[in-house]
Amino acid sequence: MYFVKVYVTYKDSVLDPQGEAVKGAVHRLGYDEIEEVRIGKYFEIKVAKSDRPVEDMIEEVCDKLLANVNMETYRYEIQAMEEV
């Protein structure tokens, strides 16, 4: 079994209105040193072992469902889990 962490964020060229709102709130709290805030999505996925490579499955799921590849980018970490 595999444990996969997927991180999805807007591409640098895409305006992040939620991130801008949080940055404004952070500045109002007095943290003017904070220059940028970006908001994203995080997914935890457990994948059973199969004949298909786990990387291929995760790429397909990200491209088709989890990320809008026109506006967002993603990265993932795959960890093998011990079977109990």
C-alpha positions as CSV (number, residue, x, y, z in Angstrom):
1,M,0.0,0.0,0.0
2,Y,1.1,3.6,-0.6
3,F,0.4,6.8,1.1
4,V,0.4,9.8,-1.2
5,K,0.4,13.5,-0.3
6,V,-0.7,15.8,-3.1
7,Y,-0.2,19.6,-3.0
8,V,-2.1,21.8,-5.5
9,T,-1.4,25.5,-5.9
10,Y,-2.1,28.2,-8.4
11,K,0.6,28.8,-11.0
12,D,2.8,31.9,-10.2
13,S,1.2,33.7,-13.2
14,V,-2.4,33.3,-11.8
15,L,-3.8,35.8,-9.3
16,D,-4.7,34.2,-6.0
17,P,-7.5,36.4,-4.5
18,Q,-7.8,34.2,-1.3
19,G,-4.1,34.5,-0.7
20,E,-4.3,38.3,-1.3
21,A,-7.2,38.5,1.3
22,V,-5.2,36.6,3.8
23,K,-2.1,38.7,3.2
24,G,-4.2,41.8,3.8
25,A,-5.4,40.4,7.1
26,V,-1.9,39.4,8.1
27,H,-0.7,43.0,7.4
28,R,-3.6,44.4,9.5
29,L,-2.4,42.2,12.4
30,G,1.0,44.0,12.1
31,Y,3.0,41.3,10.2
32,D,4.2,43.6,7.4
33,E,7.3,41.4,6.7
34,I,5.1,38.8,5.1
35,E,5.3,39.5,1.4
36,E,3.1,36.8,-0.2
37,V,0.5,34.3,0.8
38,R,-0.7,31.6,-1.6
39,I,-3.7,29.3,-0.9
40,G,-3.8,25.7,-2.1
41,K,-5.3,22.3,-1.7
42,Y,-3.9,19.3,0.1
43,F,-5.0,15.7,-0.4
44,E,-4.0,12.5,1.4
45,I,-4.6,9.3,-0.7
46,K,-4.1,5.7,0.2
47,V,-3.4,3.5,-2.9
48,A,-3.5,-0.3,-2.8
49,K,-0.7,-2.1,-4.7
50,S,-1.6,-3.1,-8.2
51,D,0.0,-3.9,-11.5
52,R,-0.2,-0.2,-12.5
53,P,2.6,2.1,-11.4
54,V,1.3,4.3,-8.6
55,E,3.0,7.4,-10.2
56,D,1.0,6.9,-13.3
57,M,-2.3,6.6,-11.3
58,I,-1.6,9.8,-9.3
59,E,-0.6,11.8,-12.4
60,E,-3.9,10.8,-14.0
61,V,-6.0,11.6,-11.0
62,C,-4.3,15.0,-10.6
63,D,-4.6,15.9,-14.3
64,K,-8.2,14.7,-14.5
65,L,-9.7,15.7,-11.2
66,L,-7.6,17.3,-8.4
67,A,-6.0,20.1,-10.4
68,N,-7.0,22.5,-13.1
69,V,-3.8,22.2,-15.1
70,N,-4.5,25.4,-16.9
71,M,-4.3,27.4,-13.7
72,E,-2.8,25.2,-11.1
73,T,0.3,23.1,-10.6
74,Y,0.8,20.1,-8.4
75,R,3.4,18.0,-6.7
76,Y,3.2,14.8,-4.7
77,E,5.1,12.6,-2.3
78,I,4.7,8.8,-2.3
79,Q,5.5,6.7,0.7
80,A,5.4,3.0,0.8
81,M,3.4,1.7,3.8
82,E,3.9,-1.5,5.7
83,E,1.1,-4.0,5.4
84,V,-0.3,-5.1,8.7
